Every structure is written in C-alpha cells, then in structure tokens.
Amino acid sequence: MPAPEILVTIAIPTRNRPSGLRAALESALNQSYPGLEIIVSDNNTVEDVKPVVEGFHDPRVKYFRHDQTLDMAANWNFCLGKASGDFFLLLSDDDFLFPEAVERLLAAARRCEAAFSYGRAIFEDEGGRRIGTSHKAPQIERGREFIRESLAARRQALPSFTLFRTASARALGGYPETGNSTDLALRLSLALSGPVTCASEPLGVYRLHSGSMTGDVDKTIESFGALAEWSARAENPLAGWKDAIRGYCASSLLTRARSSALRGEKSAAWRLMAKASELRCWHWYDRLILHIFSLRLAGLLAILRRKVSVKCLHNGSKDKSLHG
C-alpha cells in the first residue's frame, strides 16, 4: 500500500442530487487508502444536501456551499483551490468508486512518475443497468501518444476515475473555461509533462442519464467551439495540437449530430452539423449519412442508437450542467 502520509483529495461538486451524493460520498469514504481529504462543493443546491454530508460524521469531509450558482469550471476550480492533497480526484455526484480505486491509481502514478493515472469504468443507466465498459488502454504510454489516441476517440479517461498531482493542475491554471470539455482540456495539457498510466480493470461506475448522451445542444456547440478556440491560443501549451483538436471537435459534433438524428431531432442534428462544418470541411457522404440517420429506419434504430450514444462518451465529458 502507498505511504499514508501522502494525502489524496477527492472532490465532489454537487447540485440537486442528494441521493447520488450519498452514494458517491459513501464510496469515497470506503476507500482502502487511508490518507484522504474529501471536499463537497454544494453549488447552490435547491434541496439541502448538508444533512447528507453531516450524516456520515466523518472528520475527513469538508463541506462548502455556494449561495450563487457557479459555472462548471469555476466550481471545479474552487475544489482544486481548496484541496490540501498532494493528488486530486474529482468525483461526480452521480458516479461512485470501488474500494481500491484510489489505492490503485496512486500506486500507478507513483510507480512511473506519471503525469496522471486513470482507470476504466462500468457504464450504467439511470436504472442501474449495465450498458458497457470504457475502452481498454495500455497500462503505460507516452503522454503525447495518449493525446493522439484521445483525439482519435480511442481513450476514455473520465474525471471520476482520473488522479493527478494537485500542483501540476494548478500550475496550468486549473480547469479552463471550455464548457463541458474542461476536463479534457486539462487532461491533454497534463499529458504533455510525462507518461500516462491506465488500470486494466474498472475502478467504479459511471452513470449515464437520458439527457447526457448528447447533452444540451447549445452547450455542446459552445463547449466544442470554446475548446477549438482555446487550443489555438499562442500561449496555450497545446497550441501545436490545435489542428488535431479542431478535427476532434468537428468529429465529436458530427457524432452528436448523428445521435440527435436517430432520436428524430432533425433541427438539433443540423445545427450540430453546421458547427462541425465551421471547424472542418465535410464530404458529401457525411451529409448523406446524416440524412439516412434522420429516417430512423425501424429495423436499425435500436442498434445504431445504442452505438452512437456510447460513442458520444469518448471524450469523457458527459453533461455536467447539474454540477454547475
């Protein structure tokens, strides 16, 4: 077991999910690794979640409440700023960790001085039904290879199962203002500094919600547009990757456009396609595919819809709007 004198902060930003928070917090407190600090950042929740936190009677838990709703990056950066731990993990209030998650992530990060370590996850729907598992990845790979594979949608490092050095994230300015892509932007920036490790077995459960497959259309468009713009800034450490990131954003928007088309949301699909076209020129067959998807062929709908929806998760950024 790693030395317990190394403190790990688990931060749980939460908004209007008291039942989910209870499960997430319980999973954090049940970690086999003893050196923990747990921060709960209540983002102006309508329902009072303080009793949920106080019900655990654990001195490792620190509770903060915001009386005005913060945007997602601001709330996450608040957590990062309050962290006392040498390492940091941000746990969504609708996900939960298996007991050895932190212990395994920390051991992997320390073993090769990784830029960060992450683990695979089990995907479940709102009813608790298992619908898949995140991609397999090499146990150790160079940071730049991780960036390439992430931008090709072959890596799924999700915030709830990613551990990094607190000081490294702070040195980069924390989570950038790129909407729902903020965790991806920070993760890719961290990967520039060294190798990345991945646990071969799932370390927890990632909850999918009916509204989070493609998320709100306006937020989706805004987030990927912001990510493309952010990567092009001259002072950005990822400026050399701006073309690849721009292509990634365009491909992600097209994937979401297909998912919207499968649900019969033609207006949303074409709005997403229009934004994708701003970022990259599409071939005629891309538009043809979108037209075909819009037909919602009865025999193919169930299969295609499931595949496209799960692919929407490839950047690890589900809709966190409830978290602010």
Secondary structure, 3 states (H helix, E strand, C coil): CCCCCCCEEEEEEECCCHHHHHHHHHHHHCCCCCCEEEEEEEECCCCCCHHHHHCCCCCCEEEEEECCCCCHHHHHHHHHHHCCCCEEEECCCCCEECCCHHHHHHHHHHHCCCCEEEEEEEEECCCCCEEEECCCCCCEECHHHHHHHHHCCCCCCCHHHEEEEHHHHHHCCCCCCCHHHHHHHHHHHHHCCCCEEEEEEEEEEEECCCCCCCCCHHHHHHHHHHHHHHHCCCCCCCHHHHHHHHHHHHHHHHHHHHHHHHCCCHHHHHHHHHHHHHHCCCCHHHHHHHHHHHCCCHHHHHHHHHHHHHHCCCCCCCCCHHHC
